[in-house]
Amino acid sequence: MPENKRQHYVPQILLDKFSRDEKRTNLVLLDAGKRIRDVGIREQCYRDYYYGKDGVMEKAFGEPEGRFAATLGDLRVDHLQSISDIEIIHLRIYVLFQRMRTVMAATGMELMSEAALKEMLRPEAEAKGIDLSAVRIRMSNPQFLALAQATAGAGAIADLPVKFLMHERKVGFVISDHPVVICNHFAEYHPRLSHCYGAEGLIVKGIQLLMSVSPQVCIVMYDPQTYSCGSPRSRVVAAGRHDVQVINSLQAANASKCLYYHPDHMSDDEVGRLIEFRKKNRARIDPDLHHGPMYEHEDGRIRQKLVVAPNGLRAGLKFGFMQTIEARSYADYESPIVPPREGDIVDFNAAWVEHFNAETRLNLRARPLTSVEHLPRARKR
């Protein structure tokens, strides 16, 4: 096999912890409800040349993966408590890139780009009698655009505290092929903001990110203006049975296809519960279009604002380890988008995005449009 042909979008160092021997694990094909025991970790979550044949991106991930593993160490409480602030910065960025490096993230970026482009083309297409619903617009290597978005979003997570949920009972955490869950329980349950879009935006109020790293430990990042989580003097927070079930349910809903678990830290009943939960709650990656009111621009043209937003993961679950401390009603809030966090982080993020846009050129492998495919029309009955 050519060198570095098999390129993993969920690295083996993550899946290793859900294994007895760091070689094999147990797998659930969620939508089929099929359980497969003792699958090879090396055979999971990869595509041939996913990051290109030149090996540049594949090698670039090697250093942060090694640093990530060294930072987590043996996952003992005293070690996690000793992690430095600089290491926490690297952990934040690693979690963000892990969210955006999967096939599911790349597909989501592609679908959002297609939806926005079709909406821009719609007036001209309708004038020419073109049915855009019969056209599929695809990108080459959308994973590179997703990774560029991760780089652009790094400024938005700079204020998020990092905590380690610790659970030491028999039934533990699971992990999926899209292992970083983004949710926003504040917006989901808020009487006004629950009707807004964009709840999973990195800069918005109430953002939460979770990634299991072993059956006993899950990394949590959260908006400190909206939630409290454990003691401010401790990086480790105890997770109860309810919290484990909630996080595992979110992993099942957030997954693309597969869920992985350690055979010694999962019960058949819990696996069955997760399969049933997935049937009713599955994260959608196809975006929604939201049209704002028509308005007159300063150049005299009539324009309309358009929001292309992914469908947020709203599963009707709450954490026991995290409490909401924001009590504002937002009764007079008029925007259709969940509000951003307040304070220096907004200015910092804006400056970072401006710097990124000015200095970064996307790799040519992420050209926005490479194919237009006409879909077969449904037969009339």
N, C-alpha and C positions, 0 to 999 in steps of 0.2 A: 504494500500500500504506500502511495507517495507520502512523503513527510508532511505532517500536519494537515492531512486531508480531512480527518474527522475533527470538526471544530464544535465545541460544546457551547451552547448559549445558557445552560445552567451548569456551572463547573462541577467536576467530580468532587472537589473539596467540600461542597455543600452536601451532596448526596451521601458522601462517605459516612457522615455522622448518623445516618439512618440505616446503618448496616452493622451486622455483627463483626464482619471481617474486612470492611472497607472495599469489598468487591461485589457483593450481592445485596439486594434489598427486595422489598415486597412492593408490588405495583397494583394500583386500581385503575382500570380504564373506566372513567366515571360515567360516560354516557351509555356505555354498554353494560355497566354494572358488573364488569368482569374483574375478578381478582387473580393475580398471577404472582406466585411465590418464587423467590430466588432468581430474580432477573439481574443480569450483569449491569453494574453501574456504568461501565464504559460504553454500553450500548444505548444509554438514555440521553435525551435532550441534546442532540447534536444534528448537524447537517454537514454534508460534504462541502468544504470550502465556504462555509457560511460567511466568514469575514474576508474572503478573497484568497486567491491562489498565491499571492505574494507573501503571505504570512505575517505582514506588518501588524495588522490589527490583532491577530491571534497572539503574537508575541507580546504586544502591548498590554494585553490582559494578564499575562503571566505574572508580572511584578506586583500589581495590586492584589491579585489572588493570593500570592505568597504572603504579602504584608497583612492581608485580612486574616489568614489562618494563624499567623504569628501573633497578631493582636488578640484574637480570641483565646489562643493557647488551649489549655485543658478545660476551659469553661468552668473552673471552680469559682466559688463566690469571691474568695480573696483575690484571685487574679483579675476577675472582671472589675472589682472595686479599684484595682490599681492602674487601670488603663488611663493613659494620660490624655489631656485635652487635645493634643496634636493627633493622637491616634483616633480620637473620637471624630475629628474632622475627616480623616481618611475613611472611617467606617460609614459616615453619612454619605460620602460620595460613592463608596462602593455599593451601598444599598440602592442609591438612585440609579447607577449604571446597571445594576442587576435587574432593576425594574424594566429598563429600556432596551436591554440587549436580547430579549427573547423573541421568538417567532411571533408570539401573540402581540407583543408591543409593535413589531414591525408591520404586521398586518393592520393593526389599528391606525398607525400613521398613514398607511396607504389608503385606507378607506376614508379617513378624514380629508386627505388631499383630494381624492376623487370627488367626494361630496362637494367640497368648496369649488373645485374647478368646474364641475357640471353646473353649479348654480351660477357661476360667472358666464358660462357659455350658453345658458338657457335662453336668453332673449334672441340671440343670433340663431341658435339651433331651431327654435320655434318658428322664426321667420323663414327659415329654409326647409321647414317640414321635417326636421330630424328628430327622431324619438330617442332622447338621451337614455331612457330606461332600457333601450336595446343595445346600449354601448357600455363597455367596461373599459375603464382607463386604469392602467397598471404602471407601477414604477419598477425600475431595475434597482435591486439592492435597497429596499426601503429600510433595512436594518441600519444603514449608515445615517439616514435621516433621523431615525429614532435615537441613535447615539449622539448625533449633533444636538438634538433636543435635550438630551440628558446634560450635555455640556452647558447649554444655555440655561438650564434650570438649576445649575449648581448654586447660584447665588440665592435662590429662593429658599433653600433648606438650611442656610448657614445658622439660623437661630433655633433650630429644632433640637431639643434635648434628646439624648439617646439613653434609653433604659434597657435593662436585660430582665425579661420575665423569667423567673425560675420556678420550675415545677418538677417535683421529685417523686411523684406517685407513678404507679405502673402505666396507666394510659397517658401517653405524652403527645407532644406536637407532631404534626405531619408537615410535609413539604410538597410542592407541586412543580409542574413544568413552567409555571409563571409565578415564581415564589414570593414576590413582593406585593403585598396587598395594600392598596390605597383606599382609604375610606374617610368619611367625614360624618361622624355621629352627631356632632353639633348641628350641622346643616340638615341632616336627615330628620332630626326630631324637632327642629325649631319651627314654631307656628308660621313664621314669615319666610324664612330662608329655605324651608323645605320645598318651596315652589320655584326656587332659583336654579340656574344651570351652572355648570362648571365647578361642582363641589369637590372634584378631585384635582383641581389646579394646585400646583405646588405652593403658590403664594397666597392662596385663599385662607380665610379664617376657618379654623377647625380641622385642618388637614391632619391625617394620621397615616403612618406607614408601618407595616409589620412584616418581618421575615423570620421564619423559624430557622434556626441554625443547628438544632439537635432536638431529640425528643424531650429534653429538659429545659432548653433555653430558646427564647424568641426575642429578637431585637425589636424594639418599639421606638419610633420617632413621632413627635407630636407637637402641636402648636401650643407653646407655653402661655400664650395670652388667653387661651380658651379652656385648657385642662390642667389639672394637677394629677401627678402620678407618683405615688410613693413619697419617700422622704427626699427633700432637696439635698441631703447629705449622703445619699446612697444611689449608686447606679443600678442596684439590684432590687427588684420588686417581686414579691411572692405572687404566684399565679395559682388561683384555686381551680377546682375541677370545672366550674362553669366557664372560667376564662379560657381554659384549654379547649373546651367544646366550641366556644364561640370562634376562636381563632382557627381551629380546624375546619369549621363550617365555612369561614371566609376563604380559607385556602381552597376548599372544594369548589366554591362558587367562582373563585377567581381563576382557577386553572384553565388551561387550554384543553387538555385531554386527560392528563395523568396525575395521579396522586401517589406519593411514595411514603412508606412508613417503616419504622424499625419493627421487626417481628416480635421483639420482647416488650414493646411499649404500645401495643394496640390490641384491642379486642375485636372479635368478629362482629359483636353488636354495634360497636362504634363505627366500624367500617360500613356496616349496613346503614346506619343513621346518616353518614356523610353521603352515601350514594343517593339516598332518598332526599336529602337536603338539596343536593345538586339538581335533581329533577325539577325542583320548584324555584331554585335560585341560581341563575347562571349569569355571570357578568357578560354583558353585551359589548362588543367592540365596534359595532356599526354605529356611526354617530347620528345625532339628531340635528336638524336644521331649525333655527329659531330666527324668525324675521322680526325686526324691530319696526317702528312706525316710519313712514315716509317723512323726509325733511328736506328743506332747501339748503344746499351747500352754499358756502360763500362765493363760489364761482357761478351761482345761479342755477346749477343743475339740481334736479330732484333726485335724492339718493335714499337708500334704505340700508340700515345696518343689518348685518347677518352674523349670527353666531353659529359656528360649527362645533358642537360639544359632544364628547363621548358620553354614553349613558353611565352614570355613576353606579357604583355597587351599593345598593340599598337592600339589605337583607333582613331588616327588622331586629337586629341584635344589639345588645349593649354590653360593654365591658364592666366587670366588677372592680378591676384594678385602677381604673381611670375615672376621675370625676370632672364634670363640667363646672367651671367656675365663672363663665361668662353669663351674665343675667340680663343683658340688654334685650329689649323687645324688637328693635329694628322696625318699629311700626311705620316709620316714615321713609324707610328705605325703598327706593323706586327702581333701582337697576335690576335687570333680569339675571345678573350674574352674582354669585356669592361674593360678598365683599372681601377685599384683601385684608391681610393682617395690618395692624397699625405700626407706626414707629419707624426706626432706622432701617429695618429689614426691607421695607418697600423701596426706599431710596437706594439702598445697597444693591438690591436686585435690579433696579432700573439701570444703575451704572454698570453692573456686570453684563446685562443684556446688550447695552449700547456698546460696550467694549467687545463683546463676542461678535456682534454684527459687523463691527468695523474691522476687526482683525482676523476673523475666521472665515475661510472659504471652504465650502463643503467639498468633500472629495467628489471628483467627477463620476464616481461610481453611484452616486445618489442623484443622478439626473431625474428631475421630477416626472418626466413623461417619456416612456419608451415604447409603449404599445397601446393601440386602441383596438379592442376586440368587439366585434358585433355578436351579441348574444342571439341564440336561436329564438325566434318568436313562438309564443304559445299557439297551438292550433286552435282555431275557433271550433266550438262545438255546435 
